[in-house]
């Protein structure tokens, strides 16, 4: 299977020295749903903006559909759809008019654009407000309209930056169902998301970035298997001495089945072969007169993988420099890419 997106040694340094992307290399196959994950400021959005030709790279190479994102800007824009974090709809137009305009900008006929608008409004449950000005929409409705704008011209490669942020559960479900249909039709989708459970279910592969670097990539299932342990949480009775959790952590740390102590209070362990190991761990804790109130076992999630590679501390986004060019502006103009 050919690669729809190719990134090699990509670097982006903003004025002031912020190295937002630092030697990133990725290959995304045609027809694949690929999730780009990372904390705030990890370089996800900068990477996407480079790939959709809205931001110039500092060095390295990037190709979409076989076209260089710097040398073949117009060709890249013809084959991609893009919905960024900033909503790019026209408040003075109705929902239908926004979609028809987007289709016409992509050189669709008026009839084809109208037909496509009707289809997409139905998918996002916006049919009843098709002829209402977008200025009257709620935040969630505006987000849904912005997303389907990226789909009007049926692009073979789709970029979605935090697509479900601000959407209600029903709209999120409808979007994922439609994206799954696009995948079956062979559309390549690169997305960033803060909802890791969605990435776990929807993505064929994911990559975890931090501080501009690629930390790990693979299928969600394979990455979870690499941790090789379930998470077990112990709550101890409040009648114990203050050092009970410290003593408990020391006791369980002696057993090879305990991969690591993730947290001391409450006591959170990564445990291998939980079914066989857990009864033994409980017996040894009780033999040390450590009384257990509750035990909760949960399977490894993509959140656990994410935290394993990026750490637990939330960091502030250092910023992306100048504001992003809107998708509508990019469709209308072939001007110089922002530096």
Residue, then its C-alpha position, 0 to 999 in steps of 0.5 A: x500500500x502506498x504512502x499518502x503522507x510522508x514526513x522526513x526529518x521535519x523541523x520547524x523553528x519559530x522566531x525566538x527559537x521555539x523548536x516546535x517540531x524537531x526531526x519528525x519522521x512519519x509515513x502514513x499509508x493511503x486509507x489509514x486513520x492515523x492519530x497524532x497525540x501529545x500534550x499541549x505544545x508538543x508540536x501536533x498542530x504545527x505539524x498539521x499546519x505544515x502538511x496542509x500548506x499553511x505554514x512553512x517548514x524550517x527544514x526536512x521534507x513533507x509530501x501529501x499524495x506524492x506532492x511536496x507541501x512547499x513546491x506543490x502547494x496548489x496540488x496539495x490543496x486540491x486533494x486535501x480537506x482541513x478543519x483546524x482548531x479555529x472555526x472558519x465559517x462565514x457568520x453572514x452566510x447560512x449553513x447551506x451557503x457556507x458549504x456551497x461556497x466551499x464547494x464552488x471554491x473547489x471548482x464544483x458545479x453549482x448543482x454538485x455543490x448544492x447536492x453535497x451540501x444537503x448530504x453533509x447537513x444531514x450527516x451532522x443533523x443540521x438540515x433543520x437549520x440549513x437556511x439559518x445564518x451561522x451567526x445564530x448557531x451555538x458553539x457545537x453547531x458551528x464546530x459541526x458546520x466547520x468540520x463538514x466544510x472540509x468534506x465538501x469536495x470529497x478529498x482523498x486526504x483529510x486533516x482534522x485538528x481536534x475535530x470533536x472538541x466542543x461537540x456533544x456525544x451524539x454529534x461526536x458519534x455521528x462524526x466518527x461513524x461517517x469517518x469510518x465510512x470514509x475510511x472504508x472508501x479509502x480516504x486517508x485521515x490524519x487527526x489530532x485529538x484530546x479524547x484518547x478513547x476515541x483515538x483508541x477505537x478509531x485509529x489504525x495507528x497513533x503516534x505520540x509526540x512531545x516537545x516536537x519529537x516522535x516518542x512512539x508510534x504503532x497500533x493502539x493495541x500493540x502500544x497497550x500490549x507493550x506495557x504488559x500490565x493492568x492497573x490495580x488501585x488499592x484503597x486502604x482503611x482510614x483507621x490505619x497509621x499515616x504511613x500505611x500507604x508507604x508501607x504498602x508500596x514497600x511491601x508490594x514493590x518486592x514482588x516481580x509481578x508488580x511492574x511498577x508503583x505508579x502512585x502511593x496514595x491511593x496505591x496504584x500498581x501496574x501488575x502483570x498476570x493480574x488474575x494469578x498475582x492479585x490474590x498473592x499481593x492481597x494476602x501479603x498486604x494483609x499479613x503485614x496488617x495492612x487492611x484493604x478497603x477496596x480493590x479496583x482492577x482496570x485494563x491498560x488504556x491508551x491514556x496509560x500509554x500516553x502518560x507512560x511516554x509523556x509524564x503526568x504533569x500538564x504543561x502550558x502551550x508555549x504558543x504557535x507564533x502568528x495566528x493560523x490562516x483560515x481554511x476558506x482563505x487558503x482555498x481562495x488564495x494561493x499566496x505566500x505561506x506564512x513563515 
